[in-house]
């Protein structure tokens, strides 16, 4: 007999799955674990510009994926030091897109 939490248990990590298997962007392996904000931003920019499945502009897609990871997929799993790197990557992404 399934528990009342069975459905929740199956979807508990849906946000992590979105990050790993994004329909809009082909992300490099481990991009959100890198320590260099400029490298993270460059990878996201490249992925967004190469994508033919994104709905918005390359900047919007790259920033959305980064923000999504910080807010959802990495929630509770990102060390404060790595979160700081990811926040710096947002600044770098804006710089690389001239925003």
Backbone torsions as a table, in degrees:
resi	resn	phi	psi	omega
1	UNK	NA	125.8	-179.2
2	UNK	-69.1	146.5	177.1
3	UNK	-77.6	165.5	179.8
4	UNK	-70.0	-12.1	179.9
5	UNK	-100.9	4.7	-175.3
6	UNK	-58.9	-43.8	-179.7
7	UNK	-64.9	-41.0	179.0
8	UNK	-64.6	-41.0	-178.4
9	UNK	-61.5	-37.6	-179.8
10	UNK	-68.7	-31.0	-176.0
11	UNK	-107.9	11.4	-175.0
12	UNK	-56.1	-38.5	-175.5
13	UNK	-111.4	35.3	-179.2
14	UNK	-58.2	-36.1	-177.2
15	UNK	-68.2	-35.2	175.7
16	UNK	-65.7	-36.7	176.9
17	UNK	-65.3	-38.7	177.7
18	UNK	-60.7	-42.3	-179.7
19	UNK	-65.1	-43.0	-178.8
20	UNK	-71.8	-34.1	-172.8
21	UNK	-127.0	50.0	-179.7
22	UNK	-59.0	136.6	177.3
23	UNK	-81.6	-18.8	-175.0
24	UNK	-98.6	-34.0	-175.8
25	UNK	-128.6	142.8	171.6
26	UNK	-94.5	102.8	-176.2
27	UNK	-88.7	145.1	174.5
28	UNK	-69.9	146.7	-179.6
29	UNK	-56.5	125.0	174.8
30	UNK	72.3	16.3	-174.8
31	UNK	-53.4	-35.2	-176.8
32	UNK	-82.4	-1.1	177.5
33	UNK	-102.9	-7.6	-179.4
34	UNK	-65.0	155.1	-177.0
35	UNK	-97.5	-8.2	-176.7
36	UNK	-104.4	108.4	-178.6
37	UNK	-57.8	-36.8	-179.8
38	UNK	-66.5	-38.6	179.2
39	UNK	-67.8	-40.6	177.5
40	UNK	-61.7	-48.8	-178.9
41	UNK	-61.3	-43.4	-179.4
42	UNK	-63.2	-39.9	179.1
43	UNK	-65.6	-45.5	178.3
44	UNK	-63.7	-39.8	179.1
45	UNK	-62.4	-47.3	180.0
46	UNK	-60.8	-45.6	180.0
47	UNK	-61.9	-42.3	-178.4
48	UNK	-68.6	-40.1	-179.5
49	UNK	-70.2	-30.9	-179.3
50	UNK	-81.4	-18.2	-174.6
51	UNK	-71.8	137.6	173.6
52	UNK	-105.3	0.6	-176.1
53	UNK	-107.8	-3.2	-178.1
54	UNK	-71.5	156.2	-178.3
55	UNK	-99.8	-31.1	-179.2
56	UNK	-103.1	-161.1	176.5
57	UNK	-74.7	163.7	176.5
58	UNK	-56.5	-41.7	178.8
59	UNK	-60.3	-47.1	-179.4
60	UNK	-60.9	-42.9	-179.2
61	UNK	-65.2	-45.7	-179.3
62	UNK	-64.8	-46.2	-179.5
63	UNK	-66.1	-38.9	178.8
64	UNK	-62.0	-43.5	-179.2
65	UNK	-65.8	-41.5	179.1
66	UNK	-65.1	-46.4	179.3
67	UNK	-63.9	-42.4	177.8
68	UNK	-57.7	-46.1	-179.0
69	UNK	-63.0	-44.7	-179.6
70	UNK	-61.5	-44.0	-173.7
71	UNK	-83.6	-29.8	-172.9
72	UNK	-122.6	-64.5	-172.0
73	UNK	-64.8	-32.2	-179.2
74	UNK	-95.1	1.1	-175.6
75	UNK	-59.1	121.5	179.7
76	UNK	79.6	-6.5	-177.2
77	UNK	-118.4	-4.9	-178.4
78	UNK	-105.0	123.7	177.4
79	UNK	-64.3	148.8	179.1
80	UNK	-53.5	-36.2	179.1
81	UNK	-66.4	-37.2	179.0
82	UNK	-74.3	-33.9	176.8
83	UNK	-62.2	-37.7	177.2
84	UNK	-63.3	-40.8	176.9
85	UNK	-61.7	-43.3	-179.0
86	UNK	-67.3	-36.9	176.1
87	UNK	-65.8	-37.6	176.0
88	UNK	-67.2	-32.1	177.3
89	UNK	-64.3	-32.9	176.1
90	UNK	-63.0	-42.8	177.9
91	UNK	-63.1	-44.0	-179.7
92	UNK	-65.4	-37.7	178.6
93	UNK	-62.6	-42.8	176.5
94	UNK	-60.9	-41.8	179.6
95	UNK	-64.0	-43.9	-178.2
96	UNK	-67.5	-27.0	176.9
97	UNK	-96.0	6.8	-178.9
98	UNK	57.2	44.4	-179.2
99	UNK	-108.8	NA	NA
